[in-house]
């Protein structure tokens, strides 16, 4: 008898991108969708032929036929919805960031431990074709020993929902932080961060204290350091979620423009390389989704695709990892502790930029907090 993970999706903006992936995956069943707006709920559910529909998370959590919840709600409710879903006995996949406070991260870690269910932050940056290529260079020994890492996420958020205007750049830093820590195989331990510039407040409204935040991290139980830069508004730069990795034998640098190819250096000699697709790592039924999705063209174009080229083909890889981790009863990548560290890195960096002091990150693998 074939096994199936029965999934419900909460949030049908960006979340709708995952509906056809789960529907096509041979080991998943998309059972239900949830959206507060009934018009949006019915429009999306009708389009994809999803019969079971909810306008509240509570109703979805009461559905015993659902094994796992994929949360794609606004950032401010990620923590609360994740905790509630875990306490309801559901496995949880949640879009980034995990939370926006160290305390809420701890709540999710504690809820995961108490429930025994799996939690995975759906971080696109560690499943892009660019990351998978760099990881292959590392695993085959071509990079040699990693000596330093650098990441950046620079994005103009004009036109996005209003709550983004209040968000400090480093509170949404996981796209820049995660590929560095994943390649290093280590966690962030300590950070010093500086803010730079100002965000326009022409209407007198509030906003983040800095236009740009840049941080230096020391890694835990490692001789490595890394640099991360993040901006959200008022910086003239093409959208970029980039990482550079400098090895003893080879280095990989992100391209300056999206239409260009990245550069690989061997010694002082550099050449542009075409990064391959990694669809072959996936079940055949979902391989097509590394190259196209719901919101990647025409009137359906979602800003994450227009500005970020569809997150580098990562969505089917994320879905596949979550499904197989739960069915195999193994920690997903990233698991709850890794997700916590990747998210806490940016929150601690913001604190450092405000206080002017270096900040040590919590160790969420320690004693359970209640």
FILUM-594753 format. One record per residue (C-alpha): x, y, z; residue number from 1; residue in one letter. Coordinates in Angstrom, 2 decimals. Layout:
@px = X; py = Y; pz = Z; num = NUM; residuo = A
...
END
This chain:
@px = 0.00; py = 0.00; pz = 0.00; num = 1; residuo = X
@px = 1.41; py = 3.39; pz = -0.92; num = 2; residuo = X
@px = 1.91; py = 5.94; pz = 1.83; num = 3; residuo = X
@px = 0.56; py = 9.48; pz = 1.60; num = 4; residuo = X
@px = 1.11; py = 12.60; pz = 3.70; num = 5; residuo = X
@px = -2.18; py = 14.49; pz = 3.92; num = 6; residuo = X
@px = -1.52; py = 18.25; pz = 3.81; num = 7; residuo = X
@px = -3.50; py = 21.43; pz = 4.35; num = 8; residuo = X
@px = -2.23; py = 24.80; pz = 3.11; num = 9; residuo = X
@px = -2.87; py = 28.02; pz = 5.06; num = 10; residuo = X
@px = -2.58; py = 31.23; pz = 3.04; num = 11; residuo = X
@px = -3.24; py = 31.27; pz = -0.69; num = 12; residuo = X
@px = -1.17; py = 34.16; pz = -1.99; num = 13; residuo = X
@px = 2.33; py = 32.78; pz = -2.32; num = 14; residuo = X
@px = 1.00; py = 29.56; pz = -0.77; num = 15; residuo = X
@px = -0.95; py = 28.70; pz = -3.91; num = 16; residuo = X
@px = 2.41; py = 28.03; pz = -5.58; num = 17; residuo = X
@px = 2.64; py = 24.75; pz = -3.65; num = 18; residuo = X
@px = -0.83; py = 23.40; pz = -4.39; num = 19; residuo = X
@px = 0.00; py = 21.74; pz = -7.76; num = 20; residuo = X
@px = 3.30; py = 20.43; pz = -6.36; num = 21; residuo = X
@px = 1.56; py = 18.61; pz = -3.52; num = 22; residuo = X
@px = -1.19; py = 17.43; pz = -5.87; num = 23; residuo = X
@px = 1.38; py = 15.91; pz = -8.22; num = 24; residuo = X
@px = 3.72; py = 14.43; pz = -5.59; num = 25; residuo = X
@px = 3.37; py = 10.63; pz = -5.47; num = 26; residuo = X
@px = 3.54; py = 10.53; pz = -1.65; num = 27; residuo = X
@px = 1.31; py = 13.48; pz = -0.80; num = 28; residuo = X
@px = -2.35; py = 14.38; pz = -0.86; num = 29; residuo = X
@px = -3.49; py = 18.02; pz = -0.80; num = 30; residuo = X
@px = -6.55; py = 17.66; pz = 1.43; num = 31; residuo = X
@px = -7.67; py = 21.23; pz = 2.14; num = 32; residuo = X
@px = -6.87; py = 24.92; pz = 1.80; num = 33; residuo = X
@px = -7.45; py = 27.81; pz = 4.19; num = 34; residuo = X
@px = -7.81; py = 31.54; pz = 3.53; num = 35; residuo = X
@px = -9.60; py = 34.26; pz = 5.52; num = 36; residuo = X
@px = -11.00; py = 35.89; pz = 2.38; num = 37; residuo = X
@px = -13.77; py = 33.63; pz = 1.14; num = 38; residuo = X
@px = -13.60; py = 35.11; pz = -2.36; num = 39; residuo = X
@px = -9.89; py = 34.36; pz = -2.65; num = 40; residuo = X
@px = -10.39; py = 30.95; pz = -1.06; num = 41; residuo = X
@px = -13.02; py = 29.91; pz = -3.57; num = 42; residuo = X
@px = -11.19; py = 31.39; pz = -6.54; num = 43; residuo = X
@px = -8.00; py = 29.42; pz = -5.81; num = 44; residuo = X
@px = -9.74; py = 26.25; pz = -4.66; num = 45; residuo = X
@px = -11.97; py = 26.22; pz = -7.74; num = 46; residuo = X
@px = -8.96; py = 26.69; pz = -10.01; num = 47; residuo = X
@px = -7.10; py = 23.71; pz = -8.51; num = 48; residuo = X
@px = -10.12; py = 21.54; pz = -7.79; num = 49; residuo = X
@px = -9.72; py = 21.49; pz = -4.00; num = 50; residuo = X
@px = -13.03; py = 20.61; pz = -2.36; num = 51; residuo = X
@px = -12.32; py = 21.07; pz = 1.34; num = 52; residuo = X
@px = -12.05; py = 24.76; pz = 2.27; num = 53; residuo = X
@px = -11.62; py = 26.64; pz = 5.54; num = 54; residuo = X
@px = -11.70; py = 30.32; pz = 6.45; num = 55; residuo = X
@px = -10.07; py = 29.82; pz = 9.86; num = 56; residuo = X
@px = -6.99; py = 27.95; pz = 11.04; num = 57; residuo = X
@px = -8.93; py = 26.58; pz = 14.02; num = 58; residuo = X
@px = -11.36; py = 24.76; pz = 11.74; num = 59; residuo = X
@px = -8.52; py = 23.28; pz = 9.71; num = 60; residuo = X
@px = -6.72; py = 22.10; pz = 12.86; num = 61; residuo = X
@px = -9.89; py = 20.29; pz = 13.96; num = 62; residuo = X
@px = -9.79; py = 18.23; pz = 10.76; num = 63; residuo = X
@px = -8.40; py = 14.84; pz = 11.81; num = 64; residuo = X
@px = -7.82; py = 13.81; pz = 8.20; num = 65; residuo = X
@px = -4.97; py = 16.35; pz = 7.89; num = 66; residuo = X
@px = -1.49; py = 15.21; pz = 8.97; num = 67; residuo = X
@px = 0.50; py = 18.36; pz = 8.21; num = 68; residuo = X
@px = -0.06; py = 22.09; pz = 7.85; num = 69; residuo = X
@px = 1.92; py = 24.30; pz = 5.45; num = 70; residuo = X
@px = 1.73; py = 27.90; pz = 6.72; num = 71; residuo = X
@px = 2.03; py = 30.78; pz = 4.23; num = 72; residuo = X
@px = 0.40; py = 33.51; pz = 6.31; num = 73; residuo = X
@px = 1.78; py = 37.03; pz = 6.95; num = 74; residuo = X
@px = 4.99; py = 37.13; pz = 8.98; num = 75; residuo = X
@px = 3.40; py = 38.44; pz = 12.16; num = 76; residuo = X
@px = 1.35; py = 35.27; pz = 12.73; num = 77; residuo = X
@px = 3.95; py = 32.63; pz = 11.81; num = 78; residuo = X
@px = 4.89; py = 31.89; pz = 15.40; num = 79; residuo = X
@px = 1.37; py = 31.74; pz = 16.80; num = 80; residuo = X
@px = 0.05; py = 29.58; pz = 13.98; num = 81; residuo = X
@px = 3.05; py = 27.23; pz = 14.13; num = 82; residuo = X
@px = 2.63; py = 26.71; pz = 17.88; num = 83; residuo = X
@px = -1.10; py = 26.12; pz = 17.56; num = 84; residuo = X
@px = -0.63; py = 23.62; pz = 14.74; num = 85; residuo = X
@px = 2.06; py = 21.69; pz = 16.59; num = 86; residuo = X
@px = -0.04; py = 21.61; pz = 19.76; num = 87; residuo = X
@px = -2.91; py = 20.29; pz = 17.65; num = 88; residuo = X
@px = -0.72; py = 17.35; pz = 16.66; num = 89; residuo = X
@px = 0.05; py = 18.49; pz = 13.11; num = 90; residuo = X
@px = 3.45; py = 18.46; pz = 11.42; num = 91; residuo = X
@px = 4.36; py = 21.99; pz = 10.37; num = 92; residuo = X
@px = 6.04; py = 23.54; pz = 7.35; num = 93; residuo = X
@px = 6.23; py = 27.32; pz = 7.60; num = 94; residuo = X
@px = 7.43; py = 29.93; pz = 5.17; num = 95; residuo = X
@px = 10.19; py = 32.28; pz = 6.34; num = 96; residuo = X
@px = 10.91; py = 33.71; pz = 8.79; num = 97; residuo = X
@px = 10.15; py = 31.33; pz = 11.64; num = 98; residuo = X
@px = 9.31; py = 34.27; pz = 13.96; num = 99; residuo = X
@px = 10.37; py = 37.84; pz = 14.65; num = 100; residuo = X
@px = 11.46; py = 37.51; pz = 18.30; num = 101; residuo = X
@px = 13.82; py = 35.21; pz = 20.17; num = 102; residuo = X
@px = 11.02; py = 34.41; pz = 22.61; num = 103; residuo = X
@px = 8.65; py = 33.26; pz = 19.86; num = 104; residuo = X
@px = 11.39; py = 31.10; pz = 18.36; num = 105; residuo = X
@px = 11.75; py = 29.41; pz = 21.76; num = 106; residuo = X
@px = 7.98; py = 28.85; pz = 21.90; num = 107; residuo = X
@px = 8.05; py = 27.01; pz = 18.58; num = 108; residuo = X
@px = 11.04; py = 24.89; pz = 19.61; num = 109; residuo = X
@px = 9.29; py = 23.96; pz = 22.85; num = 110; residuo = X
@px = 6.03; py = 23.15; pz = 21.07; num = 111; residuo = X
@px = 7.85; py = 20.91; pz = 18.61; num = 112; residuo = X
@px = 9.62; py = 19.05; pz = 21.41; num = 113; residuo = X
@px = 6.44; py = 18.56; pz = 23.41; num = 114; residuo = X
@px = 4.37; py = 17.46; pz = 20.42; num = 115; residuo = X
@px = 6.94; py = 15.18; pz = 18.84; num = 116; residuo = X
@px = 5.78; py = 16.45; pz = 15.44; num = 117; residuo = X
@px = 8.18; py = 17.67; pz = 12.78; num = 118; residuo = X
@px = 8.77; py = 21.35; pz = 12.04; num = 119; residuo = X
@px = 10.49; py = 22.70; pz = 8.93; num = 120; residuo = X
@px = 11.06; py = 26.32; pz = 7.97; num = 121; residuo = X
@px = 10.60; py = 26.39; pz = 4.20; num = 122; residuo = X
@px = 13.79; py = 28.30; pz = 3.39; num = 123; residuo = X
@px = 14.07; py = 28.59; pz = -0.38; num = 124; residuo = X
@px = 17.73; py = 29.69; pz = -0.40; num = 125; residuo = X
@px = 19.07; py = 26.24; pz = 0.56; num = 126; residuo = X
@px = 17.21; py = 24.47; pz = -2.26; num = 127; residuo = X
@px = 17.93; py = 26.78; pz = -5.19; num = 128; residuo = X
@px = 19.89; py = 25.37; pz = -8.12; num = 129; residuo = X
@px = 22.71; py = 27.79; pz = -7.23; num = 130; residuo = X
@px = 22.97; py = 26.44; pz = -3.70; num = 131; residuo = X
@px = 22.77; py = 22.83; pz = -4.84; num = 132; residuo = X
@px = 25.59; py = 23.55; pz = -7.29; num = 133; residuo = X
@px = 27.79; py = 25.13; pz = -4.62; num = 134; residuo = X
@px = 27.05; py = 22.24; pz = -2.26; num = 135; residuo = X
@px = 28.11; py = 19.82; pz = -4.99; num = 136; residuo = X
@px = 31.41; py = 21.71; pz = -5.41; num = 137; residuo = X
@px = 31.96; py = 21.39; pz = -1.67; num = 138; residuo = X
@px = 31.00; py = 17.73; pz = -1.38; num = 139; residuo = X
@px = 33.18; py = 16.69; pz = -4.31; num = 140; residuo = X
@px = 36.17; py = 18.46; pz = -2.77; num = 141; residuo = X
@px = 36.52; py = 21.03; pz = -5.55; num = 142; residuo = X
@px = 36.18; py = 23.99; pz = -3.19; num = 143; residuo = X
@px = 38.73; py = 22.62; pz = -0.77; num = 144; residuo = X
@px = 38.46; py = 24.05; pz = 2.73; num = 145; residuo = X
@px = 35.94; py = 26.87; pz = 3.15; num = 146; residuo = X
@px = 37.72; py = 30.02; pz = 4.34; num = 147; residuo = X
@px = 35.00; py = 32.70; pz = 4.32; num = 148; residuo = X
@px = 31.37; py = 33.27; pz = 3.31; num = 149; residuo = X
@px = 29.34; py = 36.30; pz = 2.31; num = 150; residuo = X
@px = 25.61; py = 36.73; pz = 1.68; num = 151; residuo = X
@px = 23.20; py = 39.50; pz = 0.74; num = 152; residuo = X
@px = 19.48; py = 39.99; pz = 0.28; num = 153; residuo = X
@px = 18.67; py = 43.39; pz = -1.22; num = 154; residuo = X
@px = 15.11; py = 44.01; pz = -2.31; num = 155; residuo = X
@px = 12.86; py = 47.00; pz = -2.92; num = 156; residuo = X
@px = 9.62; py = 46.21; pz = -1.08; num = 157; residuo = X
@px = 7.49; py = 49.05; pz = -2.45; num = 158; residuo = X
@px = 4.12; py = 47.61; pz = -3.41; num = 159; residuo = X
@px = 4.19; py = 44.78; pz = -0.86; num = 160; residuo = X
@px = 1.74; py = 44.66; pz = 2.10; num = 161; residuo = X
@px = 2.04; py = 47.61; pz = 4.49; num = 162; residuo = X
@px = 3.44; py = 45.61; pz = 7.42; num = 163; residuo = X
@px = 6.73; py = 45.21; pz = 5.55; num = 164; residuo = X
@px = 7.31; py = 48.94; pz = 6.00; num = 165; residuo = X
@px = 7.82; py = 48.45; pz = 9.75; num = 166; residuo = X
@px = 10.11; py = 45.43; pz = 9.45; num = 167; residuo = X
@px = 13.82; py = 45.86; pz = 10.29; num = 168; residuo = X
@px = 15.80; py = 44.41; pz = 7.36; num = 169; residuo = X
@px = 17.59; py = 41.83; pz = 9.53; num = 170; residuo = X
@px = 14.30; py = 40.43; pz = 10.84; num = 171; residuo = X
@px = 13.94; py = 38.85; pz = 7.40; num = 172; residuo = X
@px = 17.53; py = 37.76; pz = 6.85; num = 173; residuo = X
@px = 17.20; py = 34.01; pz = 6.44; num = 174; residuo = X
@px = 17.62; py = 34.08; pz = 2.65; num = 175; residuo = X
@px = 21.09; py = 35.59; pz = 3.11; num = 176; residuo = X
@px = 22.07; py = 33.74; pz = 6.29; num = 177; residuo = X
@px = 20.94; py = 30.19; pz = 5.53; num = 178; residuo = X
@px = 23.09; py = 29.22; pz = 2.51; num = 179; residuo = X
@px = 26.21; py = 30.36; pz = 4.33; num = 180; residuo = X
@px = 25.50; py = 28.37; pz = 7.48; num = 181; residuo = X
@px = 24.33; py = 25.36; pz = 5.48; num = 182; residuo = X
@px = 27.57; py = 25.27; pz = 3.47; num = 183; residuo = X
@px = 29.64; py = 25.80; pz = 6.62; num = 184; residuo = X
@px = 27.76; py = 23.03; pz = 8.42; num = 185; residuo = X
@px = 27.68; py = 25.23; pz = 11.52; num = 186; residuo = X
@px = 25.43; py = 27.56; pz = 13.50; num = 187; residuo = X
@px = 25.82; py = 31.29; pz = 14.08; num = 188; residuo = X
@px = 27.14; py = 32.00; pz = 17.57; num = 189; residuo = X
@px = 27.93; py = 35.70; pz = 17.90; num = 190; residuo = X
@px = 27.22; py = 38.79; pz = 15.80; num = 191; residuo = X
@px = 28.13; py = 42.44; pz = 15.52; num = 192; residuo = X
@px = 25.95; py = 44.48; pz = 13.18; num = 193; residuo = X
@px = 25.87; py = 48.06; pz = 11.95; num = 194; residuo = X
@px = 23.00; py = 50.02; pz = 10.48; num = 195; residuo = X
@px = 23.48; py = 52.45; pz = 7.64; num = 196; residuo = X
@px = 21.31; py = 55.08; pz = 5.96; num = 197; residuo = X
@px = 17.67; py = 55.94; pz = 6.46; num = 198; residuo = X
@px = 14.32; py = 54.95; pz = 4.98; num = 199; residuo = X
@px = 12.15; py = 57.78; pz = 3.63; num = 200; residuo = X
@px = 9.23; py = 58.74; pz = 5.83; num = 201; residuo = X
@px = 7.57; py = 61.32; pz = 3.61; num = 202; residuo = X
@px = 4.14; py = 60.62; pz = 5.09; num = 203; residuo = X
@px = 5.36; py = 60.82; pz = 8.68; num = 204; residuo = X
@px = 4.80; py = 57.13; pz = 9.29; num = 205; residuo = X
@px = 7.19; py = 54.86; pz = 11.12; num = 206; residuo = X
@px = 9.61; py = 52.42; pz = 9.63; num = 207; residuo = X
@px = 12.85; py = 50.55; pz = 10.24; num = 208; residuo = X
@px = 15.67; py = 52.64; pz = 11.74; num = 209; residuo = X
@px = 18.12; py = 51.82; pz = 8.93; num = 210; residuo = X
@px = 17.99; py = 51.42; pz = 5.17; num = 211; residuo = X
@px = 20.74; py = 48.77; pz = 5.30; num = 212; residuo = X
@px = 22.07; py = 46.48; pz = 7.99; num = 213; residuo = X
@px = 25.34; py = 44.59; pz = 7.60; num = 214; residuo = X
@px = 26.69; py = 42.06; pz = 10.06; num = 215; residuo = X
@px = 29.71; py = 39.92; pz = 10.83; num = 216; residuo = X
@px = 29.00; py = 36.54; pz = 12.42; num = 217; residuo = X
@px = 31.30; py = 34.17; pz = 14.27; num = 218; residuo = X
@px = 30.22; py = 30.56; pz = 13.85; num = 219; residuo = X
@px = 29.77; py = 28.15; pz = 16.73; num = 220; residuo = X
@px = 32.51; py = 25.52; pz = 17.18; num = 221; residuo = X
@px = 34.13; py = 26.72; pz = 13.95; num = 222; residuo = X
@px = 37.03; py = 28.86; pz = 12.78; num = 223; residuo = X
@px = 34.79; py = 30.51; pz = 10.17; num = 224; residuo = X
@px = 33.21; py = 33.93; pz = 10.02; num = 225; residuo = X
@px = 30.63; py = 35.27; pz = 7.57; num = 226; residuo = X
@px = 29.29; py = 38.61; pz = 6.41; num = 227; residuo = X
@px = 25.60; py = 39.37; pz = 5.71; num = 228; residuo = X
@px = 23.98; py = 42.50; pz = 4.23; num = 229; residuo = X
@px = 20.25; py = 43.17; pz = 4.12; num = 230; residuo = X
@px = 18.05; py = 45.98; pz = 2.79; num = 231; residuo = X
@px = 14.32; py = 46.47; pz = 2.20; num = 232; residuo = X
@px = 13.76; py = 50.02; pz = 0.99; num = 233; residuo = X
@px = 15.39; py = 53.03; pz = -0.65; num = 234; residuo = X
@px = 18.54; py = 51.34; pz = -1.97; num = 235; residuo = X
@px = 19.15; py = 51.43; pz = -5.73; num = 236; residuo = X
@px = 20.02; py = 47.82; pz = -6.52; num = 237; residuo = X
@px = 18.56; py = 45.02; pz = -8.61; num = 238; residuo = X
@px = 16.89; py = 42.36; pz = -6.48; num = 239; residuo = X
@px = 19.44; py = 39.85; pz = -5.24; num = 240; residuo = X
@px = 19.50; py = 36.89; pz = -2.87; num = 241; residuo = X
@px = 23.17; py = 36.04; pz = -3.18; num = 242; residuo = X
@px = 25.94; py = 34.10; pz = -1.55; num = 243; residuo = X
@px = 29.68; py = 33.89; pz = -2.12; num = 244; residuo = X
@px = 31.86; py = 31.09; pz = -0.79; num = 245; residuo = X
@px = 35.64; py = 31.30; pz = -0.74; num = 246; residuo = X
@px = 37.54; py = 28.02; pz = -0.57; num = 247; residuo = X
@px = 41.19; py = 27.08; pz = -0.49; num = 248; residuo = X
@px = 41.00; py = 25.51; pz = -3.98; num = 249; residuo = X
@px = 38.03; py = 27.20; pz = -5.62; num = 250; residuo = X
@px = 35.66; py = 30.09; pz = -4.91; num = 251; residuo = X
@px = 32.11; py = 30.79; pz = -6.09; num = 252; residuo = X
@px = 30.80; py = 34.34; pz = -6.53; num = 253; residuo = X
@px = 27.25; py = 35.42; pz = -7.36; num = 254; residuo = X
@px = 26.76; py = 37.43; pz = -10.53; num = 255; residuo = X
@px = 26.22; py = 41.21; pz = -10.43; num = 256; residuo = X
@px = 23.18; py = 41.08; pz = -12.73; num = 257; residuo = X
@px = 20.45; py = 38.45; pz = -12.88; num = 258; residuo = X
@px = 20.95; py = 37.90; pz = -16.62; num = 259; residuo = X
@px = 24.61; py = 36.99; pz = -16.08; num = 260; residuo = X
@px = 26.13; py = 33.70; pz = -14.89; num = 261; residuo = X
@px = 28.04; py = 33.31; pz = -11.61; num = 262; residuo = X
@px = 31.83; py = 33.16; pz = -11.53; num = 263; residuo = X
@px = 34.06; py = 30.34; pz = -10.31; num = 264; residuo = X
@px = 37.67; py = 31.12; pz = -9.45; num = 265; residuo = X
@px = 40.52; py = 28.63; pz = -9.43; num = 266; residuo = X
@px = 43.42; py = 30.57; pz = -7.99; num = 267; residuo = X
@px = 43.25; py = 34.01; pz = -9.61; num = 268; residuo = X
@px = 41.68; py = 32.72; pz = -12.82; num = 269; residuo = X
@px = 37.90; py = 33.16; pz = -13.07; num = 270; residuo = X
@px = 35.28; py = 31.96; pz = -15.51; num = 271; residuo = X
@px = 31.52; py = 32.20; pz = -15.73; num = 272; residuo = X
@px = 29.64; py = 28.95; pz = -15.30; num = 273; residuo = X
@px = 26.15; py = 27.86; pz = -16.24; num = 274; residuo = X
@px = 24.48; py = 26.42; pz = -13.17; num = 275; residuo = X
@px = 22.61; py = 23.20; pz = -14.01; num = 276; residuo = X
@px = 19.11; py = 22.37; pz = -12.89; num = 277; residuo = X
@px = 18.78; py = 19.69; pz = -10.23; num = 278; residuo = X
@px = 15.33; py = 18.38; pz = -11.10; num = 279; residuo = X
@px = 16.79; py = 14.86; pz = -11.35; num = 280; residuo = X
@px = 16.91; py = 14.78; pz = -7.53; num = 281; residuo = X
@px = 13.11; py = 14.84; pz = -7.42; num = 282; residuo = X
@px = 10.35; py = 12.38; pz = -8.27; num = 283; residuo = X
@px = 9.52; py = 12.58; pz = -11.95; num = 284; residuo = X
@px = 6.00; py = 13.80; pz = -11.23; num = 285; residuo = X
@px = 7.22; py = 17.14; pz = -9.79; num = 286; residuo = X
@px = 10.41; py = 17.76; pz = -11.77; num = 287; residuo = X
@px = 8.70; py = 20.28; pz = -14.06; num = 288; residuo = X
@px = 8.15; py = 22.66; pz = -11.13; num = 289; residuo = X
@px = 11.84; py = 23.59; pz = -10.90; num = 290; residuo = X
@px = 11.34; py = 25.67; pz = -14.07; num = 291; residuo = X
@px = 7.83; py = 27.07; pz = -13.79; num = 292; residuo = X
@px = 5.09; py = 27.66; pz = -11.29; num = 293; residuo = X
@px = 1.77; py = 29.33; pz = -10.65; num = 294; residuo = X
@px = 3.03; py = 32.88; pz = -10.24; num = 295; residuo = X
@px = 5.78; py = 33.12; pz = -12.83; num = 296; residuo = X
@px = 4.23; py = 34.75; pz = -15.89; num = 297; residuo = X
@px = 1.79; py = 37.29; pz = -17.22; num = 298; residuo = X
@px = -0.97; py = 38.66; pz = -15.02; num = 299; residuo = X
@px = -0.25; py = 35.98; pz = -12.40; num = 300; residuo = X
@px = 3.31; py = 37.22; pz = -11.84; num = 301; residuo = X
@px = 4.07; py = 37.25; pz = -8.10; num = 302; residuo = X
@px = 6.75; py = 39.74; pz = -7.04; num = 303; residuo = X
@px = 8.96; py = 36.97; pz = -5.70; num = 304; residuo = X
@px = 9.14; py = 35.63; pz = -9.26; num = 305; residuo = X
@px = 9.44; py = 38.95; pz = -11.04; num = 306; residuo = X
@px = 12.25; py = 40.09; pz = -8.72; num = 307; residuo = X
@px = 13.80; py = 36.78; pz = -7.72; num = 308; residuo = X
@px = 13.44; py = 34.42; pz = -10.67; num = 309; residuo = X
@px = 11.13; py = 32.04; pz = -8.88; num = 310; residuo = X
@px = 13.39; py = 31.29; pz = -5.95; num = 311; residuo = X
@px = 15.81; py = 29.29; pz = -8.07; num = 312; residuo = X
@px = 13.61; py = 26.26; pz = -8.64; num = 313; residuo = X
@px = 13.49; py = 25.53; pz = -4.91; num = 314; residuo = X
@px = 9.77; py = 24.97; pz = -4.31; num = 315; residuo = X
@px = 9.46; py = 21.31; pz = -5.37; num = 316; residuo = X
@px = 12.67; py = 20.48; pz = -3.48; num = 317; residuo = X
@px = 11.22; py = 22.03; pz = -0.31; num = 318; residuo = X
@px = 7.94; py = 20.17; pz = -0.66; num = 319; residuo = X
@px = 9.72; py = 16.88; pz = -1.35; num = 320; residuo = X
@px = 12.00; py = 17.27; pz = 1.67; num = 321; residuo = X
@px = 9.09; py = 18.02; pz = 4.00; num = 322; residuo = X
@px = 6.99; py = 15.12; pz = 2.72; num = 323; residuo = X
@px = 9.73; py = 12.51; pz = 2.85; num = 324; residuo = X
@px = 11.09; py = 13.67; pz = 6.22; num = 325; residuo = X
@px = 7.70; py = 13.30; pz = 7.86; num = 326; residuo = X
@px = 6.96; py = 9.95; pz = 6.22; num = 327; residuo = X
@px = 10.43; py = 8.63; pz = 7.10; num = 328; residuo = X
@px = 10.15; py = 10.09; pz = 10.61; num = 329; residuo = X
@px = 13.49; py = 11.89; pz = 10.37; num = 330; residuo = X
@px = 14.36; py = 15.54; pz = 11.02; num = 331; residuo = X
@px = 13.79; py = 17.63; pz = 7.90; num = 332; residuo = X
@px = 16.40; py = 20.06; pz = 6.64; num = 333; residuo = X
@px = 16.21; py = 22.57; pz = 8.13; num = 334; residuo = X
@px = 14.79; py = 21.05; pz = 11.32; num = 335; residuo = X
@px = 13.40; py = 23.12; pz = 14.18; num = 336; residuo = X
@px = 16.82; py = 23.82; pz = 15.77; num = 337; residuo = X
@px = 18.49; py = 24.82; pz = 12.52; num = 338; residuo = X
@px = 15.48; py = 26.96; pz = 11.59; num = 339; residuo = X
@px = 15.72; py = 28.63; pz = 15.00; num = 340; residuo = X
@px = 19.39; py = 29.50; pz = 14.58; num = 341; residuo = X
@px = 18.98; py = 30.82; pz = 11.04; num = 342; residuo = X
@px = 16.11; py = 33.06; pz = 12.17; num = 343; residuo = X
@px = 17.71; py = 34.15; pz = 15.44; num = 344; residuo = X
@px = 20.82; py = 35.24; pz = 13.55; num = 345; residuo = X
@px = 19.00; py = 38.17; pz = 11.96; num = 346; residuo = X
@px = 17.11; py = 39.10; pz = 15.13; num = 347; residuo = X
@px = 20.34; py = 39.16; pz = 17.14; num = 348; residuo = X
@px = 22.01; py = 41.18; pz = 14.38; num = 349; residuo = X
@px = 19.28; py = 43.81; pz = 14.59; num = 350; residuo = X
@px = 19.71; py = 43.99; pz = 18.36; num = 351; residuo = X
@px = 23.44; py = 44.52; pz = 17.88; num = 352; residuo = X
@px = 22.83; py = 47.37; pz = 15.41; num = 353; residuo = X
@px = 20.57; py = 49.11; pz = 17.95; num = 354; residuo = X
@px = 22.68; py = 48.60; pz = 21.07; num = 355; residuo = X
@px = 26.12; py = 48.94; pz = 19.51; num = 356; residuo = X
@px = 27.28; py = 45.73; pz = 21.20; num = 357; residuo = X
@px = 28.05; py = 42.26; pz = 19.94; num = 358; residuo = X
@px = 25.30; py = 39.77; pz = 20.72; num = 359; residuo = X
@px = 25.49; py = 36.04; pz = 21.40; num = 360; residuo = X
@px = 22.69; py = 33.90; pz = 19.96; num = 361; residuo = X
@px = 20.66; py = 31.57; pz = 22.18; num = 362; residuo = X
@px = 21.39; py = 27.86; pz = 21.95; num = 363; residuo = X
@px = 17.96; py = 26.44; pz = 21.25; num = 364; residuo = X
@px = 19.23; py = 22.90; pz = 21.51; num = 365; residuo = X
@px = 19.55; py = 23.39; pz = 25.28; num = 366; residuo = X
@px = 16.99; py = 22.80; pz = 27.99; num = 367; residuo = X
@px = 13.32; py = 23.12; pz = 27.12; num = 368; residuo = X
@px = 11.75; py = 26.44; pz = 28.06; num = 369; residuo = X
@px = 8.26; py = 26.79; pz = 29.48; num = 370; residuo = X
END
